[in-house]
Amino acid sequence: MTDYGRLRRHMTNQLPIVYYKPGCPFGIRLRVQLLLRGVPFVGVRFRDDPSGAAQVRAINSGNEISPTVRVNGRWLTNPGWREVRAALDDSPGPARKGRSQTLRQTETWASLPAVKGLPTQSE
């Protein structure tokens, strides 16, 4: 089982899992909006989690639609950040209401990959 498979199994019903294709503007937009608003999530590329990608294809008529989010046992296809937040707020457990407000900005920005040509947080 891949590391992402173990992570996905462990994080089920705790944090939203955002499945995305690298370079997809819709996936980038959602992940950035979630980060900027302090909504916790786990981002997973389709190619890094074959079993997760298979589940995404199963609910989207055979297509890997980016982004597709699993949160609180529900699947959301190409949702906005408010829809993800609403589904997260409905979930029981540690990631529910208020959890995102406890994250410090350094925790959220540290999870973003470095963008070529832009200064990093340490610069």
Protein Blocks (a to p, Z undefined) as FASTA:
>chain_A
ZZklmmmmmmgokbccddddehiaklmmmmmmmmmnopacddddfklmmmlmmmmmmmng
opacdddddeehiacehiafklmmmmmmmpgcjklghklmmpcfklmmmmpccdehiacf
kZZ
